Amino acid sequence: MIDNANAAAIISAGMFHLKEKLGVLDTETFIAALRNEHFDYTEWRRENMCAGMSLREINDAAAEFAVAHPRPPIRGERG
């Protein structure tokens, strides 16, 4: 079951980061393109993001990324 409060917080954080990196117009274009193309992120990730990597390599890359890019607090989150 999806935790709606957590999902809303993740969506909010994702939109914040998209707007920070792409700007408002390109964020809207990105979202429209995903919706129009019926984009399957899981399939894309399998085919592009981690192609040829072992689970150990994926885990190591994720751990390195997490250290280099700590998650900012989500509005309303208690720390």
LOBA-838036 format. One record per atom (N, C-alpha, C, O): residue in one letter; residue number from 0; y, z, x. Coordinates in Angstrom, 3 decimals, m for minus. Atoms other than C-alpha are relative to their C-alpha. Last residue first. Layout:
BEGIN
rest=A | nr=NUM | Y=Y | Z=Z | X=X
...
//
This chain:
BEGIN
rest=G | nr=78 | Y=0.575 | Z=0.080 | X=m1.311
rest=G | nr=78 | Y=15.501 | Z=11.951 | X=14.601
rest=G | nr=78 | Y=m0.305 | Z=1.276 | X=0.619
rest=G | nr=78 | Y=m0.801 | Z=1.313 | X=1.745
rest=R | nr=77 | Y=m0.182 | Z=m1.310 | X=m0.629
rest=R | nr=77 | Y=16.099 | Z=11.507 | X=10.943
rest=R | nr=77 | Y=m0.697 | Z=0.010 | X=1.333
rest=R | nr=77 | Y=m1.836 | Z=m0.443 | X=1.447
rest=E | nr=76 | Y=1.193 | Z=m0.531 | X=m0.641
rest=E | nr=76 | Y=16.503 | Z=7.949 | X=9.820
rest=E | nr=76 | Y=0.324 | Z=1.345 | X=0.636
rest=E | nr=76 | Y=1.382 | Z=1.532 | X=1.236
rest=G | nr=75 | Y=0.637 | Z=m0.966 | X=0.875
rest=G | nr=75 | Y=19.367 | Z=7.262 | X=7.437
rest=G | nr=75 | Y=m1.240 | Z=0.632 | X=0.596
rest=G | nr=75 | Y=m1.805 | Z=1.555 | X=0.010
rest=R | nr=74 | Y=m0.930 | Z=m0.787 | X=0.803
rest=R | nr=74 | Y=20.430 | Z=4.123 | X=9.283
rest=R | nr=74 | Y=m0.770 | Z=0.908 | X=m0.958
rest=R | nr=74 | Y=m1.663 | Z=0.450 | X=m1.671
rest=I | nr=73 | Y=m0.243 | Z=0.650 | X=1.273
rest=I | nr=73 | Y=17.630 | Z=3.011 | X=11.584
rest=I | nr=73 | Y=0.880 | Z=0.906 | X=m0.837
rest=I | nr=73 | Y=0.665 | Z=2.117 | X=m0.885
rest=P | nr=72 | Y=0.299 | Z=m0.771 | X=1.213
rest=P | nr=72 | Y=17.848 | Z=4.299 | X=15.141
rest=P | nr=72 | Y=0.329 | Z=m0.828 | X=m1.249
rest=P | nr=72 | Y=1.276 | Z=m1.614 | X=m1.257
rest=P | nr=71 | Y=m1.154 | Z=m0.796 | X=0.419
rest=P | nr=71 | Y=17.835 | Z=1.631 | X=17.844
rest=P | nr=71 | Y=m0.361 | Z=0.779 | X=m1.260
rest=P | nr=71 | Y=m1.243 | Z=0.368 | X=m2.013
rest=R | nr=70 | Y=m0.437 | Z=0.252 | X=1.372
rest=R | nr=70 | Y=14.412 | Z=0.605 | X=19.114
rest=R | nr=70 | Y=1.214 | Z=0.850 | X=m0.322
rest=R | nr=70 | Y=1.201 | Z=2.060 | X=m0.094
rest=P | nr=69 | Y=0.260 | Z=m1.100 | X=0.936
rest=P | nr=69 | Y=14.112 | Z=0.763 | X=22.897
rest=P | nr=69 | Y=0.583 | Z=m0.320 | X=m1.376
rest=P | nr=69 | Y=1.651 | Z=m0.921 | X=m1.491
rest=H | nr=68 | Y=m0.788 | Z=0.185 | X=1.225
rest=H | nr=68 | Y=14.154 | Z=m2.665 | X=24.564
rest=H | nr=68 | Y=m0.280 | Z=1.124 | X=m0.991
rest=H | nr=68 | Y=m0.952 | Z=0.897 | X=m1.998
rest=A | nr=67 | Y=m1.250 | Z=0.696 | X=m0.310
rest=A | nr=67 | Y=12.979 | Z=m2.469 | X=28.212
rest=A | nr=67 | Y=0.938 | Z=m0.113 | X=m1.211
rest=A | nr=67 | Y=2.145 | Z=m0.290 | X=m1.045
rest=V | nr=66 | Y=m0.749 | Z=m0.796 | X=m0.978
rest=V | nr=66 | Y=10.325 | Z=0.181 | X=27.521
rest=V | nr=66 | Y=1.368 | Z=m0.625 | X=0.248
rest=V | nr=66 | Y=2.374 | Z=0.081 | X=0.318
rest=A | nr=65 | Y=m0.429 | Z=m1.236 | X=0.661
rest=A | nr=65 | Y=9.122 | Z=m1.557 | X=24.351
rest=A | nr=65 | Y=0.818 | Z=0.883 | X=0.926
rest=A | nr=65 | Y=1.782 | Z=1.511 | X=0.487
rest=F | nr=64 | Y=m1.118 | Z=0.314 | X=0.887
rest=F | nr=64 | Y=9.045 | Z=m4.940 | X=26.124
rest=F | nr=64 | Y=0.544 | Z=1.265 | X=m0.650
rest=F | nr=64 | Y=1.759 | Z=1.446 | X=m0.735
rest=E | nr=63 | Y=m1.167 | Z=0.282 | X=m0.847
rest=E | nr=63 | Y=6.872 | Z=m3.570 | X=28.925
rest=E | nr=63 | Y=1.231 | Z=m0.281 | X=m0.851
rest=E | nr=63 | Y=2.324 | Z=0.199 | X=m0.548
rest=A | nr=62 | Y=m0.427 | Z=m1.275 | X=m0.576
rest=A | nr=62 | Y=4.463 | Z=m2.055 | X=26.394
rest=A | nr=62 | Y=1.234 | Z=m0.180 | X=0.883
rest=A | nr=62 | Y=2.161 | Z=0.628 | X=0.834
rest=A | nr=61 | Y=m0.648 | Z=m0.773 | X=1.063
rest=A | nr=61 | Y=4.302 | Z=m5.310 | X=24.433
rest=A | nr=61 | Y=0.516 | Z=1.331 | X=0.536
rest=A | nr=61 | Y=1.613 | Z=1.762 | X=0.180
rest=A | nr=60 | Y=m1.296 | Z=0.631 | X=0.270
rest=A | nr=60 | Y=3.591 | Z=m7.318 | X=27.605
rest=A | nr=60 | Y=0.765 | Z=0.778 | X=m1.071
rest=A | nr=60 | Y=1.976 | Z=0.963 | X=m0.956
rest=D | nr=59 | Y=m0.870 | Z=m0.290 | X=m1.137
rest=D | nr=59 | Y=0.832 | Z=m4.878 | X=28.615
rest=D | nr=59 | Y=1.398 | Z=m0.570 | X=m0.219
rest=D | nr=59 | Y=2.396 | Z=0.088 | X=0.072
rest=N | nr=58 | Y=m0.346 | Z=m1.412 | X=0.034
rest=N | nr=58 | Y=m0.742 | Z=m5.041 | X=25.144
rest=N | nr=58 | Y=0.969 | Z=0.360 | X=1.126
rest=N | nr=58 | Y=1.947 | Z=1.072 | X=0.898
rest=I | nr=57 | Y=m0.914 | Z=m0.180 | X=1.136
rest=I | nr=57 | Y=m0.639 | Z=m8.841 | X=25.085
rest=I | nr=57 | Y=0.468 | Z=1.443 | X=m0.063
rest=I | nr=57 | Y=1.657 | Z=1.699 | X=m0.253
rest=E | nr=56 | Y=m1.281 | Z=0.618 | X=m0.371
rest=E | nr=56 | Y=m2.140 | Z=m9.006 | X=28.578
rest=E | nr=56 | Y=1.027 | Z=0.161 | X=m1.116
rest=E | nr=56 | Y=2.197 | Z=0.440 | X=m0.854
rest=R | nr=55 | Y=m0.609 | Z=m0.855 | X=m1.022
rest=R | nr=55 | Y=m4.901 | Z=m6.527 | X=27.628
rest=R | nr=55 | Y=1.376 | Z=m0.551 | X=0.387
rest=R | nr=55 | Y=2.333 | Z=0.213 | X=0.508
rest=L | nr=54 | Y=m0.567 | Z=m1.161 | X=0.690
rest=L | nr=54 | Y=m5.651 | Z=m8.477 | X=24.451
rest=L | nr=54 | Y=0.698 | Z=0.937 | X=0.979
rest=L | nr=54 | Y=1.739 | Z=1.509 | X=0.655
rest=S | nr=53 | Y=1.026 | Z=m0.969 | X=0.391
rest=S | nr=53 | Y=m6.095 | Z=m11.591 | X=26.574
rest=S | nr=53 | Y=0.685 | Z=1.148 | X=m0.751
rest=S | nr=53 | Y=1.906 | Z=1.292 | X=m0.709
rest=M | nr=52 | Y=m0.125 | Z=m1.349 | X=m0.549
rest=M | nr=52 | Y=m3.446 | Z=m14.294 | X=26.551
rest=M | nr=52 | Y=m1.157 | Z=0.870 | X=m0.471
rest=M | nr=52 | Y=m1.613 | Z=0.757 | X=m1.609
rest=G | nr=51 | Y=0.573 | Z=m0.105 | X=m1.336
rest=G | nr=51 | Y=m4.187 | Z=m17.996 | X=26.103
rest=G | nr=51 | Y=0.087 | Z=1.373 | X=0.628
rest=G | nr=51 | Y=m0.323 | Z=1.552 | X=1.775
rest=A | nr=50 | Y=1.057 | Z=0.964 | X=m0.319
rest=A | nr=50 | Y=m1.868 | Z=m18.396 | X=23.136
rest=A | nr=50 | Y=m0.456 | Z=0.181 | X=1.444
rest=A | nr=50 | Y=0.362 | Z=0.214 | X=2.363
rest=C | nr=49 | Y=0.987 | Z=m0.681 | X=m0.830
rest=C | nr=49 | Y=0.105 | Z=m15.212 | X=22.518
rest=C | nr=49 | Y=m1.131 | Z=m0.931 | X=0.427
rest=C | nr=49 | Y=m2.185 | Z=m0.471 | X=0.867
rest=M | nr=48 | Y=m0.517 | Z=m1.152 | X=m0.718
rest=M | nr=48 | Y=3.343 | Z=m16.525 | X=21.076
rest=M | nr=48 | Y=m0.997 | Z=0.585 | X=0.988
rest=M | nr=48 | Y=m0.617 | Z=0.989 | X=2.087
rest=N | nr=47 | Y=m1.099 | Z=0.167 | X=m0.942
rest=N | nr=47 | Y=2.432 | Z=m20.011 | X=20.075
rest=N | nr=47 | Y=0.296 | Z=1.197 | X=0.880
rest=N | nr=47 | Y=0.429 | Z=1.064 | X=2.097
rest=E | nr=46 | Y=m0.029 | Z=1.299 | X=m0.655
rest=E | nr=46 | Y=m0.741 | Z=m20.543 | X=18.062
rest=E | nr=46 | Y=1.024 | Z=m0.105 | X=1.125
rest=E | nr=46 | Y=0.857 | Z=m0.914 | X=2.038
rest=R | nr=45 | Y=1.289 | Z=0.312 | X=m0.622
rest=R | nr=45 | Y=m1.532 | Z=m16.961 | X=17.105
rest=R | nr=45 | Y=0.080 | Z=m1.273 | X=0.836
rest=R | nr=45 | Y=m0.464 | Z=m1.338 | X=1.938
rest=R | nr=44 | Y=0.181 | Z=m0.923 | X=m1.118
rest=R | nr=44 | Y=2.118 | Z=m16.115 | X=16.493
rest=R | nr=44 | Y=m1.302 | Z=m0.296 | X=0.740
rest=R | nr=44 | Y=m1.335 | Z=m0.308 | X=1.971
rest=W | nr=43 | Y=m0.889 | Z=0.431 | X=m1.085
rest=W | nr=43 | Y=2.617 | Z=m19.210 | X=14.362
rest=W | nr=43 | Y=m0.214 | Z=0.872 | X=1.233
rest=W | nr=43 | Y=m0.284 | Z=0.371 | X=2.356
rest=E | nr=42 | Y=0.564 | Z=1.219 | X=m0.579
rest=E | nr=42 | Y=m0.424 | Z=m18.328 | X=12.233
rest=E | nr=42 | Y=0.836 | Z=m0.483 | X=1.185
rest=E | nr=42 | Y=0.287 | Z=m0.878 | X=2.213
rest=T | nr=41 | Y=1.250 | Z=m0.376 | X=m0.662
rest=T | nr=41 | Y=0.813 | Z=m14.784 | X=11.700
rest=T | nr=41 | Y=m0.643 | Z=m1.210 | X=0.663
rest=T | nr=41 | Y=m1.103 | Z=m1.128 | X=1.802
rest=Y | nr=40 | Y=m0.269 | Z=m0.622 | X=m1.290
rest=Y | nr=40 | Y=4.357 | Z=m15.976 | X=11.004
rest=Y | nr=40 | Y=m1.288 | Z=0.325 | X=0.754
rest=Y | nr=40 | Y=m1.366 | Z=0.133 | X=1.968
rest=D | nr=39 | Y=1.028 | Z=m1.031 | X=m0.147
rest=D | nr=39 | Y=3.275 | Z=m18.345 | X=8.238
rest=D | nr=39 | Y=0.139 | Z=0.597 | X=1.394
rest=D | nr=39 | Y=m0.349 | Z=0.032 | X=2.372
rest=F | nr=38 | Y=0.347 | Z=m0.411 | X=m1.357
rest=F | nr=38 | Y=6.374 | Z=m20.370 | X=7.335
rest=F | nr=38 | Y=m1.016 | Z=1.130 | X=m0.017
rest=F | nr=38 | Y=m0.837 | Z=2.118 | X=m0.730
rest=H | nr=37 | Y=1.121 | Z=m0.892 | X=0.284
rest=H | nr=37 | Y=6.496 | Z=m21.743 | X=3.810
rest=H | nr=37 | Y=m0.632 | Z=0.467 | X=1.315
rest=H | nr=37 | Y=m1.841 | Z=0.375 | X=1.525
rest=E | nr=36 | Y=1.178 | Z=0.505 | X=m0.694
rest=E | nr=36 | Y=8.746 | Z=m24.497 | X=5.223
rest=E | nr=36 | Y=m1.248 | Z=0.827 | X=m0.295
rest=E | nr=36 | Y=m2.320 | Z=0.529 | X=0.233
rest=N | nr=35 | Y=0.245 | Z=1.394 | X=0.374
rest=N | nr=35 | Y=11.574 | Z=m23.931 | X=2.758
rest=N | nr=35 | Y=m1.283 | Z=m0.540 | X=0.601
rest=N | nr=35 | Y=m1.938 | Z=m1.392 | X=0.000
rest=R | nr=34 | Y=0.388 | Z=0.077 | X=1.409
rest=R | nr=34 | Y=11.443 | Z=m20.140 | X=3.054
rest=R | nr=34 | Y=m0.374 | Z=m1.422 | X=m0.395
rest=R | nr=34 | Y=m1.342 | Z=m1.626 | X=m1.129
rest=L | nr=33 | Y=1.279 | Z=m0.687 | X=0.189
rest=L | nr=33 | Y=11.414 | Z=m20.083 | X=6.838
rest=L | nr=33 | Y=m0.484 | Z=m0.138 | X=m1.436
rest=L | nr=33 | Y=m1.666 | Z=m0.387 | X=m1.678
rest=A | nr=32 | Y=1.039 | Z=0.831 | X=m0.603
rest=A | nr=32 | Y=14.161 | Z=m22.709 | X=7.030
rest=A | nr=32 | Y=m1.375 | Z=0.630 | X=m0.174
rest=A | nr=32 | Y=m2.345 | Z=m0.071 | X=m0.462
rest=A | nr=31 | Y=0.235 | Z=1.148 | X=0.883
rest=A | nr=31 | Y=16.330 | Z=m20.771 | X=4.582
rest=A | nr=31 | Y=m1.113 | Z=m0.886 | X=0.544
rest=A | nr=31 | Y=m1.951 | Z=m1.365 | X=m0.220
rest=I | nr=30 | Y=0.720 | Z=m0.492 | X=1.176
rest=I | nr=30 | Y=15.917 | Z=m17.590 | X=6.641
rest=I | nr=30 | Y=m0.313 | Z=m1.149 | X=m0.956
rest=I | nr=30 | Y=m1.420 | Z=m1.227 | X=m1.488
rest=F | nr=29 | Y=1.338 | Z=m0.433 | X=m0.401
rest=F | nr=29 | Y=16.893 | Z=m19.341 | X=9.872
rest=F | nr=29 | Y=m0.819 | Z=0.426 | X=m1.213
rest=F | nr=29 | Y=m1.959 | Z=m0.009 | X=m1.373
rest=T | nr=28 | Y=0.754 | Z=1.232 | X=m0.248
rest=T | nr=28 | Y=19.863 | Z=m21.101 | X=8.276
rest=T | nr=28 | Y=m1.440 | Z=0.323 | X=0.357
rest=T | nr=28 | Y=m2.365 | Z=m0.333 | X=m0.122
rest=E | nr=27 | Y=0.276 | Z=0.603 | X=1.315
rest=E | nr=27 | Y=21.128 | Z=m17.783 | X=6.879
rest=E | nr=27 | Y=m0.824 | Z=m1.272 | X=0.158
rest=E | nr=27 | Y=m1.743 | Z=m1.510 | X=m0.625
rest=T | nr=26 | Y=0.973 | Z=m0.880 | X=0.645
rest=T | nr=26 | Y=20.781 | Z=m16.187 | X=10.313
rest=T | nr=26 | Y=m0.374 | Z=m0.563 | X=m1.365
rest=T | nr=26 | Y=m1.551 | Z=m0.605 | X=m1.724
rest=D | nr=25 | Y=1.312 | Z=0.355 | X=m0.531
rest=D | nr=25 | Y=22.526 | Z=m19.216 | X=11.852
rest=D | nr=25 | Y=m1.099 | Z=0.907 | X=m0.551
rest=D | nr=25 | Y=m2.247 | Z=0.477 | X=m0.664
rest=L | nr=24 | Y=0.386 | Z=1.348 | X=0.427
rest=L | nr=24 | Y=25.507 | Z=m18.701 | X=9.534
rest=L | nr=24 | Y=m1.397 | Z=m0.375 | X=0.501
rest=L | nr=24 | Y=m2.221 | Z=m0.856 | X=m0.276
rest=V | nr=23 | Y=0.316 | Z=0.054 | X=1.427
rest=V | nr=23 | Y=25.738 | Z=m14.923 | X=9.985
rest=V | nr=23 | Y=m0.524 | Z=m1.373 | X=m0.410
rest=V | nr=23 | Y=m1.552 | Z=m1.462 | X=m1.081
rest=G | nr=22 | Y=m1.186 | Z=0.138 | X=0.835
rest=G | nr=22 | Y=25.551 | Z=m14.804 | X=13.767
rest=G | nr=22 | Y=m0.429 | Z=m0.198 | X=m1.445
rest=G | nr=22 | Y=m1.599 | Z=m0.469 | X=m1.720
rest=L | nr=21 | Y=m0.221 | Z=1.356 | X=0.476
rest=L | nr=21 | Y=22.432 | Z=m15.521 | X=15.794
rest=L | nr=21 | Y=1.341 | Z=m0.211 | X=m0.691
rest=L | nr=21 | Y=1.830 | Z=m1.338 | X=m0.766
rest=K | nr=20 | Y=0.405 | Z=1.033 | X=m0.964
rest=K | nr=20 | Y=21.919 | Z=m12.460 | X=18.006
rest=K | nr=20 | Y=0.398 | Z=m1.403 | X=m0.431
rest=K | nr=20 | Y=0.800 | Z=m2.214 | X=0.404
rest=E | nr=19 | Y=m0.573 | Z=m0.278 | X=m1.326
rest=E | nr=19 | Y=23.814 | Z=m9.751 | X=16.097
rest=E | nr=19 | Y=m0.276 | Z=m1.134 | X=0.976
rest=E | nr=19 | Y=0.602 | Z=m1.514 | X=1.751
rest=K | nr=18 | Y=m1.443 | Z=0.282 | X=0.051
rest=K | nr=18 | Y=23.034 | Z=m11.313 | X=12.707
rest=K | nr=18 | Y=0.666 | Z=0.246 | X=1.341
rest=K | nr=18 | Y=1.579 | Z=m0.484 | X=1.727
rest=L | nr=17 | Y=m0.199 | Z=1.441 | X=0.156
rest=L | nr=17 | Y=19.317 | Z=m11.446 | X=13.522
rest=L | nr=17 | Y=1.491 | Z=m0.336 | X=0.009
rest=L | nr=17 | Y=1.920 | Z=m1.258 | X=0.702
rest=H | nr=16 | Y=0.254 | Z=0.634 | X=m1.292
rest=H | nr=16 | Y=19.409 | Z=m7.895 | X=14.846
rest=H | nr=16 | Y=0.157 | Z=m1.519 | X=m0.072
rest=H | nr=16 | Y=0.678 | Z=m2.138 | X=0.855
rest=F | nr=15 | Y=m1.039 | Z=m0.409 | X=m0.937
rest=F | nr=15 | Y=21.054 | Z=m6.491 | X=11.712
rest=F | nr=15 | Y=m0.164 | Z=m0.743 | X=1.321
rest=F | nr=15 | Y=0.803 | Z=m1.283 | X=1.859
rest=M | nr=14 | Y=m1.194 | Z=0.774 | X=0.344
rest=M | nr=14 | Y=18.722 | Z=m8.497 | X=9.482
rest=M | nr=14 | Y=1.151 | Z=0.334 | X=0.946
rest=M | nr=14 | Y=1.899 | Z=m0.555 | X=1.353
rest=G | nr=13 | Y=0.212 | Z=1.397 | X=m0.374
rest=G | nr=13 | Y=15.717 | Z=m7.036 | X=11.278
rest=G | nr=13 | Y=1.213 | Z=m0.864 | X=m0.287
rest=G | nr=13 | Y=1.603 | Z=m1.686 | X=0.543
rest=A | nr=12 | Y=m0.112 | Z=0.075 | X=m1.460
rest=A | nr=12 | Y=17.059 | Z=m3.482 | X=11.025
rest=A | nr=12 | Y=m0.176 | Z=m1.443 | X=0.467
rest=A | nr=12 | Y=0.547 | Z=m1.902 | X=1.351
rest=S | nr=11 | Y=m1.393 | Z=m0.255 | X=m0.363
rest=S | nr=11 | Y=17.641 | Z=m3.879 | X=7.277
rest=S | nr=11 | Y=0.206 | Z=m0.122 | X=1.509
rest=S | nr=11 | Y=1.167 | Z=m0.747 | X=1.957
rest=I | nr=10 | Y=m0.754 | Z=1.201 | X=0.367
rest=I | nr=10 | Y=14.222 | Z=m5.457 | X=6.771
rest=I | nr=10 | Y=1.464 | Z=0.156 | X=0.401
rest=I | nr=10 | Y=2.068 | Z=m0.773 | X=0.936
rest=I | nr=9 | Y=0.367 | Z=1.038 | X=m0.973
rest=I | nr=9 | Y=12.607 | Z=m2.591 | X=8.696
rest=I | nr=9 | Y=0.756 | Z=m1.284 | X=m0.284
rest=I | nr=9 | Y=1.245 | Z=m1.932 | X=0.642
rest=A | nr=8 | Y=m0.614 | Z=m0.355 | X=m1.284
rest=A | nr=8 | Y=14.485 | Z=0.014 | X=6.656
rest=A | nr=8 | Y=m0.291 | Z=m1.064 | X=1.056
rest=A | nr=8 | Y=0.585 | Z=m1.418 | X=1.845
rest=A | nr=7 | Y=m1.447 | Z=0.240 | X=0.131
rest=A | nr=7 | Y=13.567 | Z=m1.705 | X=3.384
rest=A | nr=7 | Y=0.713 | Z=0.309 | X=1.309
rest=A | nr=7 | Y=1.632 | Z=m0.412 | X=1.697
rest=A | nr=6 | Y=m0.198 | Z=1.449 | X=m0.003
rest=A | nr=6 | Y=9.902 | Z=m1.844 | X=4.425
rest=A | nr=6 | Y=1.488 | Z=m0.331 | X=m0.076
rest=A | nr=6 | Y=1.961 | Z=m1.227 | X=0.623
rest=N | nr=5 | Y=0.176 | Z=0.438 | X=m1.373
rest=N | nr=5 | Y=9.980 | Z=1.877 | X=5.276
rest=N | nr=5 | Y=0.236 | Z=m1.509 | X=0.109
rest=N | nr=5 | Y=0.874 | Z=m1.972 | X=1.054
rest=A | nr=4 | Y=m1.123 | Z=m0.537 | X=m0.763
rest=A | nr=4 | Y=11.436 | Z=2.746 | X=1.879
rest=A | nr=4 | Y=m0.079 | Z=m0.467 | X=1.448
rest=A | nr=4 | Y=0.932 | Z=m0.854 | X=2.035
rest=N | nr=3 | Y=m1.220 | Z=0.755 | X=0.275
rest=N | nr=3 | Y=9.004 | Z=0.410 | X=0.123
rest=N | nr=3 | Y=1.202 | Z=0.498 | X=0.784
rest=N | nr=3 | Y=2.037 | Z=m0.305 | X=1.201
rest=D | nr=2 | Y=m1.008 | Z=m1.039 | X=0.173
rest=D | nr=2 | Y=5.919 | Z=1.919 | X=1.781
rest=D | nr=2 | Y=1.344 | Z=m0.705 | X=m0.157
rest=D | nr=2 | Y=1.903 | Z=m1.200 | X=0.822
rest=I | nr=1 | Y=m1.234 | Z=0.113 | X=m0.773
rest=I | nr=1 | Y=3.449 | Z=m0.915 | X=1.294
rest=I | nr=1 | Y=0.946 | Z=1.131 | X=m0.358
rest=I | nr=1 | Y=1.200 | Z=1.394 | X=m1.534
rest=M | nr=0 | Y=m1.183 | Z=0.000 | X=0.837
rest=M | nr=0 | Y=0.000 | Z=0.000 | X=0.000
rest=M | nr=0 | Y=1.246 | Z=0.000 | X=0.881
rest=M | nr=0 | Y=1.312 | Z=0.726 | X=1.873
//
